[in-house]
Amino acid sequence: LAPFTPTAYADIEFMEELGDRAVDKDSVVWKVRINGAEPCYALKMFFFHSALFLDNTIGSFLTRPLANDRLLIEYFEPFSCEARAYGHLNQEHCEHAAVRAHGYLLLTPAQERKVAALCAGARGEADPSFFGRSIEPLIADCPVRAIVKELVEGDHVKYFEPRHIGDMAEDLETLHRLGVLVRDIKANNYLGGKLIDLSRSWTAPHPALDHILEGDLRRQRRRDPVALHGCIVDWGVDDNWDWSVVKMPEELDKCAMGESEHDGWGWDPRRYEWRKWEEDLEAAAEFLREGAFEPEEIEGEGEEKSEIEGREEDKGEIEAAREEEGGRE
């Protein structure tokens, strides 16, 4: 995803908080005016996560540990996940598959303090660690990252309506065809029928798509169509849809049942041809094959072996963390 301005910095007027902080664990979103110009946008500002947290939750799916903590952050932190996904959509000229993202911005220290103070409210005190930077030394000096998105406004904008569900199913198929596994589909991640959150996505090429147990990958792939099918039904019931005239898209029905002609649960994101964008394909392939990971265990190297065994002993904690991460569905 490209920067919104040439420097990635801008004058930002924070106008109104959007979303629900009780639900949004990865970010805070505000309606903003940038550089004093129209139109207004939705600015999604991301919290930081420690490499340890990422390793023990999402990174625990990997069958090979990544080479260093920075790679954990680059592949699994919410800002990185969303920026990679939107970068793919823009690169492929398929921006319509989610609410449109126009680029990223970096907050100045003054802007960061301003947001913390605004979120604290009139009676609160601004929290200097509001964005969580202090939990991870690797990003201690990193500015807060934000994505500039189209602002969806209206007096009665709903998550989605019956007229949207065909496009929602097509958008999900488009994302999968472009190598994006969403992994966090629920009603409140849609607005006006468009997906607004890609912060848990895996975008090919991605170590979690290639170095993962087949059973884990099947479950991850199954989550997208099943969750979309389920949230359409649940929201339709809550919103009193007339089910005699609402028809679920046939292909989504098949995907949710694992009966799609496209490999059961729909298009496999691993089939996306990312290599066409690489200038040095050999170097990229070698990095994804070996360079991104710790050296494979060689029998007799006790230090590596004990580390791996230690990870096995923590399996219960890792599974519990996975459950917590999956609980956002």
C-alpha positions, 0 to 999 in steps of 0.5 A: 500500500502506497503512502497517502501523501509523498512524505506519509505525513499530513495535517489531520483534523480529528472530527469524530470517533467511529466504530466501537473501541469495546469491539475494535481490539486492533485499532481506533478509527476517526472521521478526519479531514486531511490537509484541510481538504475535502472529502473527509475520510475514515482514518484507521490508526493501529495499535502495536502488538508485541512479537511474543504475543504474535508468536504465541497466537497467530504465529503458532500456526507455523510449522517452522519458526520465523527467523526473527521477531521483526518478521513476525511483526511484518507478517502478522501485526494488524497494520502489516496484514491490512496494508499487504491485503490492500496493496494487493487489491490496488495492484490488481485494480480490484479496489471494489472488493473491500471498502476503498483504501487510499494509502497510509499515513504516519502520525507525528508525536503531537498527533499521537498525543492528540488522539490519546487525549481525545479518546480519554475524553473530557474527564480522562487523562491521556495515556502515553502508552495508548497505542501500545508502543512500550510493549515491543522494543523493536517498534519503540521509535516507530510512528503510529501507522494509519490507513486512509479509507473511504468514509461510509456515511448516512443516517441509516447505513447498516452492516448490509442489506439483502441487496448486498449479499450477492456482491459480498459473496463475489467480493470474498471470492475476489479476495481469495482469488487474489491470495487474501484469506480474510480470517475475521468475517462478521457482521460488524466488519461490514458497512453498506455491504463492504468489508471494512476490516482486513487486519487479520488477513493472510496475503500470499505469499505468506509463511502461514499459507505455506508452512502450516499443518494441512488441517489447520489451513483447512480450518482457516480456509473454511472460516471465511465462507462459513462465517460469511454465510452465518453472519448473513443469516444472523443479521438477517434474522435480527434485521427481520428480513423477509426470507421468502424473497431473500436468496443466499448466493448458491456458490456461497452455500456450496463453499460453506458446506465444503462443496464448491467446485473450486477446492471445497471451500472456494478459491484457494488463496495459495493459487494466486500467482504472486511471482508475476510482480517479483523483479528478482523471482529467484531471490524472493523464492529462496527467501520464502523457502529458507531465508524467512525461517530459523534453520531447520533442526539438525539432530544433535544440536541440543540448543535448537532441540530444547527450544523446540521442545520448550515450545511443545511444552507451551502447547496448552498456552498456545491453544488457549491463545488461539481460542482467544484470537479466534473469539473475534469471529 
